[in-house]
Amino acid sequence: MPEVKVAKVSEIPPGTKKSIKASKTRVLITNVDGKFYATQSVCSHLNNPLFTGRLQGNTIWCDMHWAAFNVTNGEVVKLPDGYSTDKIPPLKTYPLRVEGDDIVVEVPE
């Protein structure tokens, strides 16, 4: 998988997020207490952009139907009413590292 520099550390302060195009993949970069994570940028429930949702600790909330996901591992934290975990897949996560002030993500080609 190609590695792509997607942002500067200073662009994403703790408690914030940024949606970025990396190669051909759009990813959501989140900063949880100074540690960065990369996930798919849309909700796995109905493909709503997660950038418009709320980041609360390590949980990103989809603002369409309030599904919630752990950004550290992609796991479903809360489901919309009437759904079970086998119907909503976890978010895809991508390897990420910090090199100096650069955030580098590995994404599919």
URHU-V45794 format. One record per backbone hydrogen bond with DSSP energy under -0.5 kcal/mol. NH is the residue of the N-H (numbers start at 1). CO is the residue of the C=O. E is the energy in kcal/mol with one decimal. If there is no record, write none. Layout:
BEGIN
nh->NH co->CO e->E
nh->NH co->CO e->E
END
This chain:
BEGIN
nh->2 co->107 e->-0.7
nh->4 co->105 e->-2.8
nh->6 co->4 e->-0.6
nh->6 co->103 e->-2.9
nh->7 co->103 e->-1.0
nh->9 co->101 e->-2.7
nh->11 co->8 e->-1.8
nh->12 co->8 e->-0.5
nh->12 co->9 e->-1.5
nh->15 co->31 e->-2.9
nh->16 co->13 e->-1.6
nh->18 co->29 e->-2.3
nh->20 co->18 e->-0.5
nh->20 co->27 e->-3.0
nh->22 co->20 e->-0.6
nh->22 co->25 e->-3.6
nh->23 co->21 e->-0.5
nh->25 co->22 e->-2.4
nh->27 co->20 e->-3.2
nh->27 co->25 e->-0.5
nh->28 co->39 e->-2.9
nh->29 co->18 e->-3.1
nh->29 co->27 e->-0.6
nh->30 co->28 e->-0.5
nh->30 co->37 e->-2.3
nh->31 co->16 e->-2.3
nh->32 co->30 e->-0.6
nh->32 co->35 e->-3.1
nh->33 co->31 e->-0.7
nh->35 co->32 e->-1.7
nh->37 co->30 e->-2.0
nh->38 co->94 e->-0.5
nh->39 co->28 e->-2.0
nh->40 co->92 e->-2.1
nh->41 co->26 e->-1.0
nh->43 co->48 e->-3.0
nh->47 co->43 e->-1.9
nh->50 co->41 e->-3.0
nh->51 co->41 e->-0.6
nh->52 co->49 e->-0.6
nh->53 co->50 e->-1.5
nh->54 co->61 e->-0.8
nh->56 co->54 e->-0.6
nh->56 co->59 e->-3.2
nh->59 co->56 e->-1.8
nh->60 co->69 e->-2.7
nh->61 co->54 e->-2.7
nh->62 co->67 e->-3.1
nh->66 co->62 e->-1.4
nh->68 co->78 e->-2.6
nh->69 co->60 e->-2.2
nh->70 co->75 e->-2.8
nh->71 co->58 e->-2.8
nh->71 co->69 e->-0.6
nh->73 co->70 e->-0.8
nh->74 co->70 e->-2.6
nh->77 co->68 e->-3.2
nh->78 co->68 e->-1.6
nh->83 co->80 e->-1.6
nh->87 co->84 e->-2.3
nh->88 co->84 e->-0.8
nh->89 co->87 e->-0.5
nh->91 co->74 e->-2.6
nh->94 co->38 e->-2.4
nh->97 co->104 e->-2.5
nh->99 co->97 e->-0.5
nh->99 co->102 e->-2.7
nh->100 co->98 e->-0.5
nh->101 co->99 e->-0.5
nh->102 co->99 e->-2.4
nh->103 co->7 e->-3.0
nh->104 co->97 e->-3.1
nh->104 co->102 e->-0.6
nh->105 co->4 e->-2.6
nh->106 co->95 e->-2.6
nh->107 co->2 e->-2.3
nh->107 co->105 e->-0.6
END
